[in-house]
Structures are given as C-alpha cells and as structure tokens.
Amino acid sequence: MSASSKSKHSRPVAPEKPYITVRNSPIHGRGVFASRKIPADTFIVEYEGERISEKEASRRHGTDPDNPFHTFFFSLESGKLIDGGVDGSDARWINHACEPNCEAREEKGHVYIYSLRDIKKGEELNYDYGLVLDERYTKKVKKNYECRCGAPGCRHTMLAPKKK
C-alpha cells in the first residue's frame, strides 16, 4: 500500500519520510511546509490532540491573553473536539487559506489532512478553516478571525460564509 492509499476499513498509511516540516510562517506564527513534492490527493498528516467536550472547549477558549481567539480546536461530527494544543501533531500548525492546497477529511472520528493538488517542495500547506460562529458576523468579529492568506479571492476572515 502506498503512502497515499488506504482501504475503507483502515486509517491512511503515513509515509516513511515525512512530507512536512514546521517553521515560522509569513502568514501567521508557525506554519507547515512541504519538505518534498506532495502529489494531489495524498494523505499528509493526522490532526491529533486531546478529545474534549464543547463545555471543556468553552472553558479553555481564550486562555492566551495576547491572542484570545487563537485555539487548536478541531470540531468533529460527533460534537466532540480535538484540542491540538494538548498532545497535538504538527497538523495543528497548518494555517488557514481561502484558496487552500489541502483539505481536512473526517473519517471514523479521525481528521486526516490531504493535498488537493500537487504541492511543491517548500510551499506552505493550508486549508480553509471554515469556522462557524452562532453570533452575527460584525466587522469586529471578522477582525477577531482575520485571514492573512493574501489569496486573490481572500474573504479576509477565517469564518465560513453564513448560509443564506
């Protein structure tokens, strides 16, 4: 089985030589970069961390006074969350982009990051966070979740567009 293949009943197989490296990002803080060429539709890394409830996530949210809107939470279909800030994998450093080169796929309660297209060595990996908030998207709320991806079609926010 190749690094990018998987069966319907097993998790993706990690490559022998990692596809990624973590370093400072021109987009925001730390970032994940391709350490070699990554073909389209390749499994890259699992988003790992502590599994927590929404109640626990609410308790932990905003604990960094310098950046209260930054978390490593990843919501699961079950309603649980993965807190990548606790025992998390390098996937927690993947930044948001409005025109991403990767996507997150949830499979049986696990989140796997796959490439959407060929990614060149040295290119920063990113996916669309598509954050969802129940509150109204005011200018202030959008600013709190500001996007810095610089893509031509940038929404200027990591928030998912509201459904009409």
N, C-alpha and C positions, 0 to 999 in steps of 0.2 A: 504494500500500500504506500503511495507517495505521500509527501508531507501535506499536500492539499486535499487528499482524498479522505473519505470517511464512509462508513456504512450507516444505514438508518438506525442501527442499534448500538453504535459506539461513538465516543467523542472523537473529534478530529485528532490526528496524529501530529505532534509537534515535530518540527524539522530538527535534524541532528545539529545543524549550525543555525543559530538564531537569525531571524530576518531583521531584527531590530536592535537599536541601541538608544539609550536615553541620554539627552544632553539639553543644554539651555536652548530655548526656542525663541525665534524672532516674533512669534505670535503672542506667546504668553508663558512666562515661567519656564518650566521644564517641558520638553516635547519628546516624541518618539520618532526616530528616523530610520529609514531603511538602511541596513548595513550591507545589503546586496540587492540586486534586482528582485522584485517580487512580482510574479505573474498574476494576471487578473484571476479573480475567484479563488484565491489561495487563503487557507487558514493561516493566521499570523500569530495570534496570542489569545488566551482566555482572560476575560476580565474577572479577576479573583478578589476576594476580600471576605470580611465577616458578614454573615447574613443576619439582618436585623429587621425589626418591625417598623412600621411607619411611626409609631409612638416613639421608639428609640431614635429614629432618624430626626424627628422633630426636636427631641432633647439635645441631640448632637449638633444640629444645624446652627450655623452662625457662631461657632466657638472661636473662630480666628478673628480677633478684633480688627486686624489690618485688612481682612478680606472676608467679611461675614457672609457673602453669597457664594463663596467657593466651598465645594464639598467634593468628595469622591463617590457620591451615591449613584447607584445604577438601579433603576426600578425594574422589578420583574413582574411578569404577568400574574403571578400568584398574589401580588400585593406586598411581598417582602422586598427588601432592598439589599444590594451588596454595598458594603462600605469598603471601598478600595483603599481607604486610609488606614485600615487595620488588616494586616496580613495580605495586602494587595499585591497584585502583579504589576509589571511595567505598563500594562494597558491603562492603568489609572492616569498616566501622563499623556495619553493621546488627547490632543487639543481638538476643539470644535472647528468646523468649517462649514460654510453654507453650500459649497460645491466640493463635497468630500471625495477622497480617493479610497475610503474604506467604509464599511458598514458593520454594525453590531447585529448579530443574529442570536436570538434566544432559542435554545434547544434543550428541552427537558430540564429547565431551571438553571442552565448554564448560559453564559454570554460569551460568544466567540466573535472575534474581530476578523473579518475577511476583506481582502482587497477587492475593490470594484473595477479596477483597471490595472494595467501594468504600472508598477511604481518603480521609478529609477533609484539606484543607489544614491543615498544622501538626501532624498526627498523626505519631507516631514509627512507623517501619517496623520490623518484626521478623519473624523466622521461627524455627522450632523447630530448634535445632542438632542435636538427637538424637545427641549424642556417644556413641560406643561405646568402652568400655574392656574389655580382656580380664580385668582383675583384678576381685575381689569388690567390690561397692559397699558399703563400710563407711560409717559416719557421717562419718569423716574424709575419705574420698574424695568423698562427696557434698558436703561442705562446701567442698572444694577447687574444685568445679564448681557452686557455689551459684548458683541462679537468683534474680533480684531483680525479676522481671516484675510481681509483685503481682496477677496474674490470679486470679479466683475459683477456678479449677481448677489453680493452680500446683503443680507437682511438687516445687518447692524445689531442683531440680537441673537442670542443662543436659544431664545424661546421659539417654540413651534408656532407657526401661524395659527391663529384662532380659527376654529371651524365655523363656517357661516350658516 
